[in-house]
Amino acid sequence: MKNMKFDLNQKNRKEVLERVIDKLECFYNNTQNFSVTPSIDVQEIKEFVNNQDLQSGGNYNAAIDHVTTGLEKYSVHTSHPKYFGLFNPRSNYAGIISDLISAYYNPQLAAWSHAPFAAEVEAKVVKEFATKFGYSSLDSDGVFATGGNEANQTAVLCALNNKYPNYARYGLFGVTKRPIIFCSEEAHHSVHKAAKTAGLGYECVISIPVDNKLKLETTLLEKEIQAVIASGQDPLMVIGTAGTTGAGTIDDLVRISKISKMYDIWFHVDAAYGGAAILSNKIKKKIKGIELSNSITFDAHKWMSIPMGASIFLTSNPYILAQTFSISTEYMPKDADGFETVDPFSHSIQWSRRFILKYPF
C-alpha cells in the first residue's frame, strides 16, 4: 500500500495492531526457540536494513514483518531462558503494556501542567523509592533518567553545584581548586564519562584499589583524600558502588559515608545494579549505609524486569536538583503555572521527554 496517509483509519489501525500483536505474542511464547545470540555478518545485516526503502515507503504489513524479522534474527535475546547477562532481564508484561499506553497518549514531561497525571505518578514513585532507601519523605527529591549513565552524570553535576554555589553561573571558571572524584577500581566507567562530559576531564577521577573481596579499600581512600587536600586540590565526591558490573560487589557504604562526612564530601552510591536489594527483607542489609548517602543511582529496568530506560536518580538534598538544572525561558510555564508542583524540565538534564515510568497494574 503505497502513498499511505500519515494516520491510518480505524480499520487499518485495527489490522496493524492485530498483526503486531500476533507477531509479538509469537515471539513472547516461543523465545526459547530462537538463538540467544545472532550470527554476526555485518554486510548481511546492512543489506537487510537497506532493503527497506525509506523514500517510497511500502506496505505496512511488509514493514512490520521486516522489523520483527530483523529483531528476531539480529538481536541478543535478553528474554531468552538461556541468557544469563542478568543486567537486562525479560520485561514483565505490565511494563510492556505500560509502554504501549504511554506511546498512545504520548504525554510530554517537560512542563507539569502539560502532563500532570504522568508527572505526579513519577513524583509518587520517586518518593516511594526515596523512603525505601531510607531517605526522609520530606527532605528528598529525585528524577527519572534514561539510564545509569545519565543518573551518575546527574550526581556529578549535583555535587559540583553543592560544592560551589556559583557553579551554575560561572561553571569551572569560578572554581579555584581542581575538583577530584574518588571511586573504586571496579566502579562503572560512566563515572569517567560523567567527569569527561561535565568538563572536569577523566584525569580528575582517582580510582582506589580494592581489597581481596573486590571492595573499595577505605584506608587507601582516606589517604588519597588527604593527599589531594595537601596538593591544593579539592575533594568533590566519593562514589561507592552497590553491585559492581564485574562481580556484583558492594562497597563498605557505612565506612565510606563516615569518611565522606569527615571531609565534607558528597557521597554518591551507584546502585544501578544492586539497588533493588532494598525491596527484599532478606538481603537489603547487604546495602546498609546507602541511606547515609547524598544521592543514589538506581536502575529499575534491571532486577525489576521493567523495559529499558527506567533509571532513577535520588537525593537526600531536596533543593539540589533545582539548583543544578532550574532555568527560566519565555516560552515555558513559570513555576508550574503557580501551583505547588515541580516542572520536570527544571529538575533534569532532559527537557522534552517521554513518560518513562512503567506503571504497575
Order of alpha helices (4+ residues) and beta strands (2+ residues): alpha-alpha-alpha-alpha-alpha-beta-alpha-alpha-beta-alpha-beta-alpha-beta-alpha-beta-beta-beta-alpha
